[in-house]
Amino acid sequence: MDFTTAIATCFHKYVDFTARALRSEYWYWVLFSVLAQLVATIIDVIIFGNSSIFVTVVSLGLLLPSIAVGVRRLHDTDRSGWWLLIGFVPLVGAIILIVFMCQRGTAGPNRFGPEAA
């Protein structure tokens, strides 16, 4: 899956918490989110000075699609989406989530549906 297809898929499935997502879809989305936040920060500094109005709007706009693609990525590794909550554990939770997100998805269908294409 290429960058533009991954971003379009994430926006198209922004409330789909039932399917599976490939590693490339997830990591392209993370890249897009970081770049969008960077651009929003630059725009805020140039236009609004020390305010973070634009960053807040971008963050809220990307929140639901980010949660959805994270849940779908965990489903691809045959884990429940509730594992995202482990990210609230300081340091250790983030490391565990990164390991989960980097793992190869299960081959063939699993309890969350057919293999992601």
For each residue, the residues with C-beta under 8 A, 3 or more apart:
1: 5 6 9 22 24 25 28
2: 5 6 24 28
3: 6 7 28 31 32
4: 7 8
5: 1 2 8 9
6: 1 2 3 9 10 24 25 28 29 32
7: 3 4 10 11 28 29 32
8: 4 5 11 12
9: 1 5 6 12 13 21 25
10: 6 7 13 14 25 29 32 65 68 69
11: 7 8 14 65
12: 8 9
13: 9 10 16 19 65 68 69 72
14: 10 11 64 65 68
15: 64 68
16: 13 19 68 72
17: 67 68 71 72 81
18: 75 112 113
19: 13 16 72 75 112 113 116
20: 72 73 75 76 105 110 112 113 114 115 116
21: 9 25 26 69 72 73 75 76 116
22: 1 25 26 76 105 116
23: 26 27 73 76 101 102 104 105
24: 1 2 6 27 28
25: 1 6 9 10 21 22 28 29 69 72 73 116
26: 21 22 23 29 30 69 70 72 73 101
27: 23 24 30 31 101
28: 1 2 3 6 7 24 25 31 32
29: 6 7 10 25 26 32 33 65 66 69
30: 26 27 33 34
31: 3 27 28 34 35
32: 3 6 7 10 28 29 35 36
33: 29 30 36 37 62 66
34: 30 31 37 38
35: 31 32 38 39
36: 32 33 39 40 58 62
37: 33 34 40 41 55 58 59
38: 34 35 41 42
39: 35 36 42 43
40: 36 37 43 44 54 55 57 58 59
41: 37 38 44 45 52 55
42: 38 39 45 46
43: 39 40 46 47 54
44: 40 41 47 48 51 52 53 54 55
45: 41 42 48 49 50
46: 42 43
47: 43 44 54
48: 44 45 51 52 53 54
49: 45
50: 45
51: 44 48
52: 41 44 48 55 56
53: 44 48 56 57
54: 40 43 44 47 48 57 58
55: 37 40 41 44 52 58 59
56: 52 53 59 60
57: 40 53 54 60 61
58: 36 37 40 54 55 61 62
59: 37 40 55 56 62 63
60: 56 57 63
61: 57 58
62: 33 36 58 59 65 66
63: 59 60 66 67
64: 14 15 67 68
65: 10 11 13 14 29 62 68 69
66: 29 33 62 63 69 70
67: 17 63 64 70 71 84
68: 10 13 14 15 16 17 64 65 71 72
69: 10 13 21 25 26 29 65 66 72 73
70: 26 66 67 73 74 81 84 101
71: 17 67 68 74 75 81 84
72: 13 16 17 19 20 21 25 26 68 69 75 76 81 116
73: 20 21 23 25 26 69 70 76 77 100 101
74: 70 71 77 79 80 81 83 84 100 101
75: 18 19 20 21 71 72 78 79 80 81 110 112 113
76: 20 21 22 23 72 73 105 106 110 112 116
77: 73 74 100 103 104 105 106
78: 75 106 110 111 112
79: 74 75 83 100
80: 74 75 83
81: 17 70 71 72 74 75 84
82: 85
83: 74 79 80 86 97 100
84: 67 70 71 74 81 87 97
85: 82 88
86: 83 89 93 96 97
87: 84 93 94 97
88: 85 93
89: 86 92 93 96
90: 93
91: 94 95
92: 89 95 96
93: 86 87 88 89 90 96 97
94: 87 91 97 98
95: 91 92 98 99
96: 86 89 92 93 99 100
97: 83 84 86 87 93 94 100 101
98: 94 95 101 102
99: 95 96 102 103
100: 73 74 77 79 83 96 97 103
101: 23 26 27 70 73 74 97 98
102: 23 98 99
103: 77 99 100
104: 23 77
105: 20 22 23 76 77 115 116
106: 76 77 78 110 115
107: 115
108: 114 115
109: 113 114 115
110: 20 75 76 78 106 113
111: 78
112: 18 19 20 75 76 78
113: 18 19 20 75 109 110
114: 20 108 109
115: 20 105 106 107 108 109
116: 19 20 21 22 25 72 76 105
117:
